[in-house]
């Protein structure tokens, strides 16, 4: 009668897992900004239009290796996302909300 | 005989959950930098010493609502953590690695 937890959980729809307060652990995809833009189906021109800047400004920003958090937030939000700033420690992670538009966020 | 998934999982040790590729979903703690510093058991002076700056520089930084990602990264690393920049979309999250010291990170 005994079943492995993994077998049980594999048969559960994601909604049920979520309702049970559980979530499949997945490694986050990691990519640079230009790949994320493409993954969202946006051209530099389309993103430039949303941000009301010229296309070369997007190209330049995507090459940067450092920028203000507010700049990055605007960029992510223009792609339809939300920016989370996470400090990760061996014993847990913390969402830094000095810079957030709203204080409580969930990843 | 039927048991709720939450009852089954509640009896499993965290190691077993992890082995099954599952993880308890917990809302990330959200806090500003000064609270995180205190939570890590550090004074402004101690953090200033690690970063080789004066204590007022830490006080000033903790009051800021915007800063360069590199500045924040140094600050988090001085507390023993790692900075993750996460773009969160309704259909998933992406770790932005333009700014990372290493390309692959896991939250």
Backbone of each chain as ProteinMPNN parsed JSONL, in Angstrom:
{"seq_chain_A": "XXXXXXXXXXXXXXXXXXXXXXXXXXXXXXXXXXXXXXXXXXXXXXXXXXXXXXXXXXXXXXXXXXXXXXXXXXXXXXXXXXXXXXXXXXXXXXXXXXXXXXXXXXX", "coords_chain_A": {"N_chain_A": [[0.82, -1.206, 0.0], [2.05, 1.119, 0.522], [3.156, 4.153, -0.887], [5.422, 6.015, -2.827], [6.268, 9.358, -1.996], [6.867, 10.989, -4.117], [5.572, 9.692, -6.185], [2.908, 9.955, -5.473], [2.651, 12.747, -5.494], [3.188, 13.318, -8.12], [0.914, 12.642, -9.413], [-0.844, 14.54, -8.728], [-2.65, 17.43, -9.642], [-1.281, 20.686, -10.432], [-2.794, 22.671, -9.18], [-3.838, 21.422, -6.956], [-1.548, 20.799, -5.549], [-0.733, 23.371, -4.942], [-2.827, 24.186, -3.362], [-2.425, 22.585, -1.193], [-0.368, 23.824, -0.088], [2.07, 23.363, -1.148], [4.714, 23.218, -3.549], [6.134, 22.489, -6.652], [9.561, 22.209, -6.743], [11.518, 24.166, -8.656], [14.378, 24.961, -10.544], [15.228, 28.28, -11.1], [15.052, 29.734, -14.297], [17.882, 31.218, -15.733], [18.978, 34.121, -17.237], [20.26, 36.703, -19.441], [19.15, 40.156, -19.886], [18.486, 40.717, -22.618], [17.863, 38.238, -23.632], [15.69, 37.569, -22.071], [13.873, 39.516, -22.929], [13.465, 38.653, -25.591], [12.367, 36.167, -25.027], [9.972, 36.968, -24.016], [8.77, 37.713, -26.272], [9.238, 40.206, -27.396], [10.469, 42.909, -29.376], [13.387, 45.071, -29.57], [12.512, 47.529, -30.435], [9.763, 47.467, -29.867], [9.795, 47.361, -27.078], [11.095, 49.753, -26.577], [9.152, 51.549, -27.462], [7.16, 51.152, -25.548], [8.461, 52.102, -23.29], [8.85, 54.643, -24.006], [11.226, 55.564, -25.171], [14.103, 55.76, -27.4], [15.017, 53.161, -29.73], [17.875, 52.567, -29.734], [18.536, 53.144, -27.105], [17.527, 51.047, -25.638], [19.074, 48.95, -26.617], [21.553, 49.748, -25.667], [21.163, 49.721, -22.917], [20.763, 47.001, -22.495], [23.289, 46.037, -22.751], [24.599, 46.801, -20.538], [26.321, 46.225, -17.436], [25.74, 47.031, -15.0], [23.387, 48.987, -13.195], [20.955, 51.44, -12.055], [18.63, 50.31, -9.614], [16.016, 51.224, -9.923], [15.927, 51.806, -12.639], [16.209, 49.279, -13.773], [13.888, 48.134, -12.745], [11.835, 49.564, -14.059], [12.326, 48.682, -16.634], [11.853, 45.899, -16.478], [9.174, 45.955, -15.711], [8.07, 47.096, -17.959], [8.151, 44.948, -19.603], [6.127, 43.505, -18.62], [6.529, 42.296, -16.203], [7.485, 41.806, -12.7], [9.857, 43.174, -10.494], [11.956, 41.477, -8.295], [14.02, 41.785, -5.527], [16.283, 39.837, -4.08], [17.85, 38.663, -1.21], [19.906, 36.085, -0.611], [20.557, 33.613, 1.696], [22.358, 30.949, 3.344], [20.552, 29.869, 5.163], [18.078, 30.727, 4.383], [15.958, 32.944, 2.395], [15.504, 36.419, 1.713], [13.302, 38.964, 0.841], [14.172, 42.016, -0.286], [12.84, 45.063, 0.55], [13.276, 47.794, 0.406], [13.209, 49.106, -1.945], [10.95, 48.604, -3.24], [7.823, 48.948, -4.983], [5.577, 48.102, -3.787], [5.175, 46.8, -0.496], [4.849, 44.103, 0.33], [5.679, 41.205, -1.261], [5.453, 38.246, -3.248], [7.322, 35.47, -4.186]], "CA_chain_A": [[0.0, 0.0, 0.0], [2.898, 2.314, 0.615], [3.526, 4.799, -2.142], [6.412, 7.073, -2.661], [5.729, 10.712, -2.004], [7.022, 11.53, -5.471], [4.53, 9.107, -7.025], [1.659, 10.601, -5.091], [2.618, 14.147, -5.9], [3.218, 13.4, -9.579], [-0.455, 12.468, -9.908], [-1.667, 15.666, -8.308], [-2.559, 18.615, -10.496], [-0.593, 21.809, -9.777], [-3.726, 23.416, -8.323], [-3.956, 20.686, -5.695], [-0.289, 21.007, -4.843], [-0.747, 24.743, -4.432], [-3.806, 24.233, -2.27], [-1.813, 21.896, -0.055], [0.736, 24.658, 0.395], [3.307, 22.819, -1.674], [5.051, 23.701, -4.884], [7.265, 21.797, -7.238], [10.763, 23.038, -6.701], [12.164, 24.257, -9.956], [15.463, 25.919, -10.616], [14.85, 29.409, -11.928], [15.8, 30.013, -15.51], [18.774, 32.368, -15.592], [19.314, 34.659, -18.558], [20.44, 38.154, -19.476], [17.96, 40.937, -20.234], [18.074, 40.633, -24.024], [17.206, 36.931, -23.835], [14.376, 37.659, -21.437], [13.012, 40.287, -23.846], [13.067, 37.774, -26.704], [11.483, 35.135, -24.479], [8.656, 37.591, -23.847], [8.25, 38.009, -27.604], [9.329, 41.647, -27.651], [11.634, 43.468, -30.071], [13.907, 46.269, -28.913], [11.644, 48.639, -30.84], [8.498, 47.376, -29.132], [10.07, 47.727, -25.688], [11.402, 51.19, -26.612], [7.876, 52.269, -27.584], [6.473, 51.079, -24.25], [9.197, 52.933, -22.332], [8.931, 55.969, -24.612], [12.622, 55.917, -25.478], [14.484, 55.306, -28.733], [15.501, 51.782, -29.747], [19.275, 52.403, -29.307], [18.627, 53.209, -25.638], [17.287, 49.676, -25.157], [20.275, 48.18, -26.973], [22.622, 50.18, -24.762], [20.837, 49.242, -21.564], [20.932, 45.537, -22.442], [24.727, 45.723, -22.689], [25.155, 47.272, -19.269], [26.515, 45.216, -16.402], [25.328, 47.646, -13.738], [22.431, 50.083, -13.406], [20.13, 51.698, -10.88], [17.522, 49.373, -9.424], [14.797, 51.835, -10.476], [16.002, 51.654, -14.097], [15.917, 47.874, -14.066], [12.484, 47.885, -12.425], [11.03, 50.094, -15.17], [12.58, 47.816, -17.778], [11.137, 44.636, -16.232], [7.736, 46.226, -15.698], [7.67, 47.316, -19.356], [7.989, 43.612, -20.193], [4.97, 42.882, -17.98], [6.961, 41.56, -15.014], [7.744, 42.496, -11.447], [11.237, 42.959, -10.052], [12.185, 41.082, -6.91], [15.404, 41.856, -5.074], [16.324, 38.78, -3.078], [19.106, 38.351, -0.539], [19.854, 34.642, -0.368], [21.499, 33.122, 2.702], [22.258, 29.488, 3.46], [19.412, 29.474, 5.99], [16.822, 31.286, 3.895], [16.024, 34.1, 1.508], [14.755, 37.586, 2.158], [12.934, 39.913, -0.194], [14.528, 43.358, 0.178], [11.748, 45.918, 0.086], [13.598, 49.226, 0.414], [13.112, 49.678, -3.291], [9.748, 48.056, -3.87], [6.643, 49.788, -5.119], [4.714, 47.619, -2.713], [6.037, 46.212, 0.518], [4.77, 42.658, 0.428], [5.689, 40.513, -2.545], [5.645, 36.802, -3.118], [8.008, 34.876, -5.355]], "C_chain_A": [[0.859, 1.263, 0.0], [3.247, 2.85, -0.765], [4.571, 5.858, -1.853], [5.734, 8.435, -2.759], [5.78, 11.296, -3.407], [5.96, 10.973, -6.418], [3.173, 9.743, -6.75], [1.569, 12.004, -5.678], [2.579, 14.294, -7.411], [1.814, 13.302, -10.166], [-1.341, 13.651, -9.557], [-1.536, 16.824, -9.284], [-1.921, 19.771, -9.721], [-1.499, 22.577, -8.812], [-3.828, 22.758, -6.944], [-2.694, 20.834, -4.859], [-0.289, 22.381, -4.188], [-1.685, 24.85, -3.238], [-3.245, 23.589, -1.013], [-0.61, 22.663, 0.473], [2.071, 24.145, -0.089], [3.519, 23.281, -3.106], [6.2, 22.865, -5.404], [8.46, 22.729, -7.201], [11.417, 23.029, -8.07], [13.289, 25.272, -9.877], [15.007, 27.057, -11.532], [15.687, 29.43, -13.19], [16.658, 31.253, -15.264], [19.156, 32.847, -16.98], [19.549, 36.163, -18.466], [19.187, 38.852, -20.019], [17.517, 40.769, -21.685], [17.398, 39.296, -24.335], [15.812, 36.924, -23.222], [13.41, 38.412, -22.348], [12.519, 39.412, -24.99], [12.092, 36.699, -26.222], [10.073, 35.672, -24.254], [8.051, 37.997, -25.181], [8.284, 39.475, -27.969], [10.587, 41.989, -28.44], [12.144, 44.663, -29.269], [13.0, 47.46, -29.209], [10.345, 48.65, -30.043], [8.68, 47.813, -27.683], [10.374, 49.229, -25.583], [10.111, 52.005, -26.66], [7.14, 52.305, -26.243], [7.118, 52.047, -23.255], [9.357, 54.376, -22.826], [10.373, 56.466, -24.712], [12.906, 55.45, -26.912], [15.089, 53.907, -28.645], [16.961, 51.652, -29.303], [19.458, 52.459, -27.785], [18.41, 51.84, -25.02], [18.531, 48.812, -25.425], [21.406, 48.474, -25.996], [22.388, 49.622, -23.35], [21.088, 47.741, -21.446], [22.401, 45.124, -22.388], [25.345, 46.092, -21.349], [25.297, 46.132, -18.256], [26.194, 45.778, -15.017], [24.351, 48.762, -14.061], [21.681, 50.324, -12.101], [18.989, 50.688, -10.833], [16.248, 49.921, -10.049], [14.755, 51.699, -12.002], [15.633, 50.238, -14.495], [14.448, 47.565, -13.814], [11.578, 48.368, -13.565], [11.113, 49.176, -16.383], [11.792, 46.498, -17.649], [9.623, 44.858, -16.296], [7.214, 46.488, -17.11], [7.48, 45.988, -20.088], [6.815, 42.865, -19.557], [5.31, 42.114, -16.719], [7.07, 42.435, -13.772], [9.167, 42.176, -11.037], [11.265, 42.554, -8.582], [13.674, 41.141, -6.619], [15.524, 40.902, -3.9], [17.735, 38.606, -2.524], [19.023, 36.907, -0.077], [20.944, 34.243, 0.608], [21.355, 31.61, 2.8], [21.018, 29.042, 4.236], [18.091, 30.095, 5.551], [17.017, 32.519, 3.039], [15.108, 35.202, 2.001], [14.521, 38.503, 0.967], [13.217, 41.322, 0.335], [13.512, 44.357, -0.359], [12.009, 47.414, 0.262], [13.144, 49.898, -0.886], [11.795, 49.352, -3.958], [8.65, 49.094, -3.96], [5.63, 49.414, -4.049], [5.597, 46.847, -1.74], [6.02, 44.692, 0.521], [4.715, 42.056, -0.972], [5.915, 39.041, -2.299], [6.326, 36.293, -4.371], [7.368, 33.536, -5.654]], "O_chain_A": [[0.44, 2.324, -0.462], [3.586, 2.099, -1.68], [4.593, 6.492, -0.798], [4.77, 8.627, -3.499], [4.867, 12.002, -3.835], [5.5, 11.662, -7.328], [2.401, 10.029, -7.665], [0.563, 12.392, -6.272], [2.019, 15.257, -7.936], [1.546, 13.801, -11.259], [-2.469, 13.748, -10.039], [-0.429, 17.161, -9.705], [-2.013, 19.825, -8.495], [-1.052, 23.067, -7.775], [-3.896, 23.432, -5.916], [-2.749, 20.973, -3.637], [0.103, 22.533, -3.031], [-1.385, 25.51, -2.243], [-3.56, 24.007, 0.101], [0.083, 22.199, 1.378], [3.105, 24.461, 0.501], [2.574, 23.689, -3.781], [7.14, 22.567, -4.666], [8.369, 23.896, -7.584], [11.819, 21.978, -8.568], [13.166, 26.309, -9.225], [14.463, 26.815, -12.609], [16.89, 29.173, -13.154], [16.202, 32.22, -14.656], [19.611, 32.058, -17.808], [19.092, 36.815, -17.528], [18.283, 38.204, -20.547], [16.321, 40.688, -21.964], [16.497, 39.215, -25.17], [14.876, 36.35, -23.778], [12.263, 37.999, -22.521], [11.335, 39.412, -25.326], [11.126, 36.364, -26.907], [9.1, 34.919, -24.297], [6.956, 38.556, -25.228], [7.462, 39.945, -28.756], [11.651, 41.419, -28.195], [11.443, 45.198, -28.409], [12.752, 48.294, -28.339], [9.884, 49.702, -29.599], [7.85, 48.532, -27.126], [9.966, 49.889, -24.628], [9.988, 53.026, -25.982], [6.577, 53.327, -25.85], [6.432, 52.719, -22.485], [9.933, 55.217, -22.136], [10.689, 57.61, -24.387], [12.059, 54.827, -27.552], [15.613, 53.518, -27.601], [17.281, 50.722, -28.563], [20.41, 51.895, -27.245], [19.023, 51.502, -24.008], [18.972, 48.049, -24.565], [22.12, 47.573, -25.558], [23.304, 49.124, -22.697], [21.568, 47.266, -20.417], [22.719, 43.993, -22.022], [26.487, 45.731, -21.065], [24.492, 45.201, -18.23], [26.351, 45.099, -14.002], [24.477, 49.415, -15.097], [21.757, 49.526, -11.167], [18.458, 50.271, -11.862], [15.477, 49.167, -10.643], [13.69, 51.502, -12.587], [14.855, 50.017, -15.423], [13.828, 46.823, -14.575], [10.663, 47.657, -13.98], [10.12, 48.924, -17.065], [11.152, 46.052, -18.601], [8.89, 44.049, -16.864], [6.073, 46.155, -17.43], [6.743, 45.912, -21.07], [6.541, 41.72, -19.917], [4.48, 41.361, -16.21], [6.786, 43.632, -13.798], [9.634, 41.049, -11.207], [10.667, 43.216, -7.733], [14.487, 40.61, -7.376], [14.935, 41.132, -2.844], [18.691, 38.423, -3.277], [18.178, 36.551, 0.743], [22.123, 34.506, 0.372], [20.339, 31.054, 2.382], [20.493, 27.956, 3.993], [17.093, 30.0, 6.266], [18.115, 33.071, 2.968], [14.076, 34.948, 2.621], [15.433, 38.779, 0.188], [12.579, 41.77, 1.288], [13.34, 44.487, -1.571], [11.071, 48.212, 0.266], [12.76, 51.067, -0.917], [11.541, 49.76, -5.092], [8.555, 49.998, -3.13], [4.932, 50.26, -3.488], [6.637, 46.309, -2.119], [7.061, 44.06, 0.695], [3.821, 42.361, -1.761], [6.487, 38.638, -1.286], [5.945, 36.65, -5.486], [7.776, 32.852, -6.592]]}, "seq_chain_B": "XXXXXXXXXXXXXXXXXXXXXXXXXXXXXXXXXXXXXXXXXXXXXXXXXXXXXXXXXXXXXXXXXXXXXXXXXXXXXXXXXXXXXXXXXXXXXXXXXXXXXXXXXXX", "coords_chain_B": {"N_chain_B": [[-9.477, 5.578, 4.132], [-8.352, 7.426, 2.56], [-6.159, 10.147, 2.525], [-5.447, 13.528, 3.2], [-3.348, 15.458, 1.092], [-1.92, 17.43, 2.326], [-1.828, 16.467, 4.899], [-0.311, 14.17, 4.644], [2.12, 15.271, 3.739], [2.791, 16.857, 5.842], [3.752, 15.114, 7.684], [6.129, 14.344, 6.731], [9.652, 14.534, 6.883], [11.697, 17.463, 6.212], [13.9, 16.72, 4.642], [13.04, 14.5, 3.238], [11.006, 15.582, 1.72], [12.521, 17.262, 0.12], [14.043, 15.403, -1.221], [12.109, 14.212, -2.718], [11.778, 16.073, -4.567], [10.287, 18.183, -3.919], [9.132, 21.076, -2.182], [8.352, 22.904, 0.679], [6.152, 25.504, 0.211], [6.897, 28.686, 0.974], [6.155, 31.96, 1.915], [8.392, 34.47, 1.073], [10.255, 36.165, 3.51], [9.897, 39.615, 3.823], [11.699, 42.535, 4.002], [13.259, 45.669, 4.928], [16.663, 46.846, 4.331], [17.966, 47.572, 6.775], [16.628, 46.113, 8.675], [17.2, 43.538, 7.84], [19.952, 43.492, 8.263], [20.006, 43.636, 11.075], [18.685, 41.268, 11.611], [20.618, 39.529, 10.814], [22.324, 39.775, 12.845], [24.115, 41.879, 12.951], [25.773, 44.964, 13.643], [25.627, 48.429, 12.564], [28.19, 49.41, 12.669], [29.773, 47.086, 12.641], [29.209, 46.103, 10.097], [30.132, 48.21, 8.583], [32.847, 48.017, 9.118], [33.474, 45.607, 7.812], [33.009, 46.339, 5.179], [34.832, 48.264, 4.902], [34.239, 50.999, 5.255], [32.982, 54.063, 6.751], [30.845, 54.156, 9.668], [28.594, 56.012, 9.376], [28.176, 55.924, 6.639], [26.951, 53.517, 6.174], [24.551, 53.908, 7.537], [23.46, 55.903, 5.962], [23.224, 54.623, 3.488], [21.325, 52.687, 4.115], [19.06, 54.205, 4.241], [18.446, 54.826, 1.707], [16.391, 54.77, -1.243], [16.953, 53.929, -3.681], [19.601, 52.558, -5.612], [22.78, 51.651, -7.098], [22.96, 48.409, -8.565], [25.32, 47.012, -8.155], [26.289, 48.202, -5.835], [24.386, 47.439, -3.961], [24.781, 44.691, -4.125], [27.37, 44.353, -3.051], [26.839, 45.14, -0.467], [24.986, 43.217, 0.432], [26.559, 40.934, 0.187], [28.496, 41.465, 2.055], [27.108, 40.943, 4.29], [27.087, 38.269, 4.235], [25.49, 37.078, 2.363], [23.93, 36.316, -0.863], [23.117, 38.14, -3.78], [20.135, 38.041, -5.585], [18.608, 38.816, -8.602], [15.465, 38.983, -9.633], [13.093, 38.546, -12.149], [9.727, 38.508, -12.163], [7.046, 36.859, -13.547], [3.586, 36.223, -14.452], [3.59, 33.623, -15.441], [5.912, 32.464, -14.571], [9.271, 32.736, -13.148], [12.342, 34.515, -13.672], [15.82, 34.502, -13.36], [17.792, 37.234, -13.547], [20.793, 37.582, -15.121], [22.64, 39.452, -16.014], [24.083, 40.95, -14.286], [25.343, 39.4, -12.542], [27.822, 37.769, -10.505], [28.357, 35.148, -10.891], [26.997, 32.972, -13.376], [25.004, 30.976, -13.145], [22.551, 30.6, -10.834], [20.732, 29.577, -7.975], [17.592, 29.918, -6.518]], "CA_chain_B": [[-8.05, 5.436, 3.858], [-7.844, 8.62, 1.87], [-5.556, 11.173, 3.372], [-5.164, 14.766, 2.49], [-1.952, 15.645, 0.707], [-1.28, 18.277, 3.336], [-1.564, 15.642, 6.079], [0.825, 13.314, 4.299], [3.355, 16.047, 3.633], [3.124, 17.422, 7.152], [4.456, 14.086, 8.451], [7.417, 14.052, 6.108], [10.725, 15.452, 7.239], [12.103, 18.315, 5.092], [14.856, 16.022, 3.78], [12.271, 13.625, 2.35], [10.34, 16.466, 0.767], [13.536, 17.728, -0.831], [14.427, 14.255, -2.034], [11.004, 13.98, -3.646], [11.745, 17.189, -5.514], [9.254, 19.113, -3.479], [9.581, 22.028, -1.182], [7.267, 23.662, 1.259], [6.11, 26.859, -0.313], [6.816, 29.677, 2.03], [6.298, 33.326, 1.449], [9.667, 35.033, 1.49], [10.236, 37.304, 4.404], [10.195, 40.864, 3.138], [12.128, 43.537, 4.974], [14.269, 46.605, 4.439], [18.065, 46.477, 4.591], [18.399, 47.693, 8.18], [16.075, 44.973, 9.423], [17.97, 42.359, 7.445], [21.237, 43.573, 8.975], [19.762, 43.25, 12.474], [18.345, 39.837, 11.607], [21.878, 38.804, 10.665], [23.095, 39.995, 14.068], [25.204, 42.817, 12.678], [25.58, 46.392, 13.884], [26.098, 49.263, 11.448], [29.647, 49.503, 12.81], [30.367, 45.816, 12.205], [29.076, 46.032, 8.643], [31.047, 49.239, 8.061], [34.208, 47.467, 9.2], [33.621, 44.602, 6.75], [33.022, 47.03, 3.877], [35.887, 49.273, 4.992], [33.71, 52.362, 5.196], [32.619, 54.565, 8.074], [29.477, 53.777, 10.07], [27.527, 56.849, 8.795], [27.922, 55.53, 5.244], [25.968, 52.426, 6.245], [23.268, 54.522, 7.919], [22.968, 56.644, 4.797], [22.827, 53.646, 2.466], [20.093, 52.007, 4.538], [17.915, 55.103, 4.056], [18.224, 55.078, 0.285], [15.31, 54.024, -1.898], [17.454, 53.503, -4.984], [21.067, 52.497, -5.634], [23.289, 50.757, -8.124], [22.89, 46.986, -8.232], [26.635, 46.608, -7.645], [26.383, 48.686, -4.454], [23.547, 46.559, -3.155], [25.407, 43.382, -4.089], [28.467, 44.408, -2.074], [26.225, 45.256, 0.853], [24.416, 41.901, 0.774], [27.666, 39.977, 0.336], [29.167, 41.765, 3.326], [26.299, 40.29, 5.336], [27.204, 36.826, 4.071], [24.462, 36.591, 1.443], [24.083, 36.476, -2.303], [22.023, 38.912, -4.351], [19.449, 37.522, -6.768], [17.722, 39.765, -9.28], [14.455, 38.093, -10.195], [11.947, 39.107, -12.872], [8.627, 37.591, -11.877], [5.915, 36.97, -14.462], [2.511, 35.306, -14.034], [3.858, 32.253, -15.871], [7.202, 31.974, -14.103], [10.266, 33.725, -12.753], [13.63, 34.416, -14.349], [16.938, 35.114, -12.668], [18.517, 38.081, -14.49], [22.211, 37.382, -14.806], [23.547, 40.473, -16.567], [24.813, 41.648, -13.237], [25.769, 38.407, -11.559], [29.221, 37.344, -10.461], [28.306, 33.848, -11.55], [25.834, 32.94, -14.26], [23.931, 30.097, -12.702], [22.242, 30.688, -9.42], [19.474, 28.929, -7.613], [16.919, 30.535, -5.364]], "C_chain_B": [[-7.469, 6.694, 3.239], [-7.307, 9.632, 2.865], [-5.321, 12.424, 2.536], [-3.669, 14.871, 2.21], [-1.213, 16.445, 1.78], [-0.957, 17.479, 4.6], [-0.371, 14.729, 5.844], [2.127, 14.108, 4.368], [3.783, 16.589, 4.985], [3.926, 16.426, 7.988], [5.843, 13.786, 7.89], [8.479, 15.042, 6.561], [11.151, 16.254, 6.002], [13.04, 17.61, 4.11], [14.119, 15.155, 2.75], [11.53, 14.443, 1.293], [11.326, 16.895, -0.314], [13.92, 16.608, -1.782], [13.355, 13.958, -3.078], [10.863, 15.132, -4.64], [10.69, 18.21, -5.163], [9.781, 19.985, -2.355], [8.364, 22.723, -0.61], [7.304, 25.067, 0.696], [5.959, 27.823, 0.844], [6.928, 31.052, 1.417], [7.647, 33.849, 1.953], [9.422, 36.136, 2.508], [10.601, 38.541, 3.598], [10.553, 41.914, 4.169], [13.114, 44.503, 4.34], [15.672, 46.212, 4.912], [18.453, 46.554, 6.07], [17.852, 46.561, 9.039], [16.818, 43.692, 9.103], [19.314, 42.338, 8.188], [21.069, 43.122, 10.419], [19.46, 41.764, 12.578], [19.597, 38.977, 11.455], [22.799, 39.032, 11.863], [24.26, 40.956, 13.9], [24.81, 44.239, 13.069], [26.019, 47.164, 12.647], [27.624, 49.337, 11.473], [30.333, 48.236, 12.287], [30.343, 45.703, 10.683], [30.016, 47.037, 7.974], [32.48, 48.723, 8.055], [34.471, 46.468, 8.074], [33.792, 45.282, 5.389], [34.111, 48.112, 3.807], [35.377, 50.671, 4.663], [33.416, 52.809, 6.625], [31.155, 54.243, 8.364], [28.399, 54.683, 9.462], [27.208, 56.498, 7.341], [26.897, 54.406, 5.187], [24.583, 52.99, 6.571], [22.635, 55.216, 6.721], [22.452, 55.673, 3.725], [21.497, 52.982, 2.828], [18.857, 52.886, 4.382], [17.579, 55.319, 2.584], [17.098, 54.22, -0.278], [15.707, 53.61, -3.314], [18.987, 53.47, -4.897], [21.498, 51.611, -6.789], [23.227, 49.316, -7.631], [24.209, 46.519, -7.62], [26.822, 47.031, -6.187], [25.603, 47.769, -3.528], [24.185, 45.175, -3.02], [26.533, 43.331, -3.049], [27.923, 44.392, -0.651], [25.693, 43.898, 1.336], [25.538, 40.887, 1.025], [28.434, 40.21, 1.637], [28.409, 41.159, 4.504], [26.345, 38.774, 5.211], [26.191, 36.233, 3.111], [24.849, 36.74, -0.016], [22.877, 37.255, -2.814], [21.445, 38.204, -5.571], [18.512, 38.591, -7.305], [16.711, 38.927, -10.054], [13.343, 38.892, -10.886], [10.823, 38.088, -12.773], [7.461, 37.877, -12.821], [4.831, 36.003, -14.001], [2.814, 33.851, -14.384], [5.229, 31.729, -15.453], [8.169, 33.095, -13.791], [11.601, 33.452, -13.438], [14.683, 35.153, -13.531], [17.752, 35.908, -13.694], [20.001, 38.023, -14.173], [23.161, 38.327, -15.539], [24.551, 40.939, -15.522], [25.494, 40.695, -12.267], [27.267, 38.131, -11.641], [29.353, 35.984, -11.131], [27.01, 33.756, -12.321], [24.68, 32.111, -13.734], [23.742, 30.225, -11.21], [20.922, 30.009, -9.179], [18.872, 29.639, -6.418], [16.303, 29.436, -4.51]], "O_chain_B": [[-6.281, 6.99, 3.368], [-7.919, 9.922, 3.893], [-5.039, 12.364, 1.339], [-2.84, 14.424, 3.003], [-0.054, 16.179, 2.097], [0.028, 17.748, 5.287], [0.468, 14.538, 6.724], [3.105, 13.672, 4.976], [4.973, 16.761, 5.252], [4.68, 16.815, 8.88], [6.629, 13.063, 8.502], [8.233, 16.246, 6.615], [10.988, 15.786, 4.875], [12.992, 17.86, 2.906], [14.499, 15.078, 1.582], [11.441, 14.048, 0.13], [11.008, 16.891, -1.503], [14.099, 16.822, -2.981], [13.659, 13.509, -4.183], [9.937, 15.156, -5.451], [10.256, 18.998, -6.004], [10.753, 19.649, -1.679], [7.448, 23.089, -1.347], [8.34, 25.733, 0.7], [4.988, 27.761, 1.598], [7.718, 31.27, 0.499], [7.988, 33.682, 3.124], [8.495, 36.935, 2.372], [11.521, 38.504, 2.781], [9.792, 42.156, 5.106], [13.734, 44.186, 3.325], [15.833, 45.354, 5.781], [19.187, 45.698, 6.563], [18.493, 46.105, 9.985], [17.043, 42.857, 9.98], [19.75, 41.295, 8.676], [21.866, 42.338, 10.934], [19.91, 41.086, 13.502], [19.632, 37.834, 11.911], [23.925, 38.536, 11.888], [25.262, 40.866, 14.609], [23.675, 44.666, 12.858], [26.702, 46.618, 11.781], [28.27, 49.327, 10.425], [31.341, 48.307, 11.583], [31.314, 45.271, 10.061], [30.617, 46.751, 6.938], [33.233, 48.959, 7.111], [35.538, 46.472, 7.46], [34.603, 44.862, 4.564], [34.28, 48.779, 2.786], [35.993, 51.418, 3.903], [33.577, 52.046, 7.577], [30.34, 54.082, 7.455], [27.358, 54.167, 9.057], [26.098, 56.745, 6.868], [26.077, 54.346, 4.271], [23.582, 52.605, 5.968], [21.428, 55.125, 6.499], [21.388, 55.879, 3.14], [20.652, 52.746, 1.965], [17.733, 52.384, 4.389], [16.556, 55.919, 2.253], [16.883, 53.089, 0.158], [14.914, 53.022, -4.05], [19.587, 54.272, -4.182], [20.682, 50.907, -7.384], [23.414, 49.037, -6.446], [24.216, 45.725, -6.68], [27.436, 46.312, -5.399], [26.08, 47.373, -2.464], [24.143, 44.562, -1.953], [26.629, 42.384, -2.269], [28.461, 43.732, 0.238], [25.916, 43.49, 2.475], [25.468, 40.087, 1.957], [28.955, 39.272, 2.24], [28.977, 40.896, 5.563], [25.711, 38.068, 5.995], [26.043, 35.012, 3.046], [25.931, 37.218, -0.355], [21.756, 37.059, -2.345], [22.18, 37.816, -6.479], [17.731, 39.188, -6.564], [17.064, 38.244, -11.015], [12.738, 39.786, -10.294], [10.949, 36.954, -13.236], [6.958, 38.999, -12.882], [5.11, 35.07, -13.248], [2.346, 32.942, -13.699], [5.663, 30.676, -15.922], [7.927, 34.255, -14.123], [11.94, 32.308, -13.741], [14.466, 36.275, -13.073], [18.336, 35.325, -14.607], [20.417, 38.38, -13.071], [24.35, 38.037, -15.671], [25.696, 41.272, -15.828], [26.134, 41.115, -11.303], [27.885, 38.245, -12.699], [30.322, 35.708, -11.838], [26.024, 34.397, -11.957], [23.518, 32.495, -13.86], [24.661, 29.988, -10.425], [20.095, 29.885, -10.082], [19.555, 29.924, -5.434], [15.686, 29.724, -3.484]]}, "name": "protein", "num_of_chains": 2, "seq": "XXXXXXXXXXXXXXXXXXXXXXXXXXXXXXXXXXXXXXXXXXXXXXXXXXXXXXXXXXXXXXXXXXXXXXXXXXXXXXXXXXXXXXXXXXXXXXXXXXXXXXXXXXXXXXXXXXXXXXXXXXXXXXXXXXXXXXXXXXXXXXXXXXXXXXXXXXXXXXXXXXXXXXXXXXXXXXXXXXXXXXXXXXXXXXXXXXXXXXXXXXXXXXXXXXXXXX"}
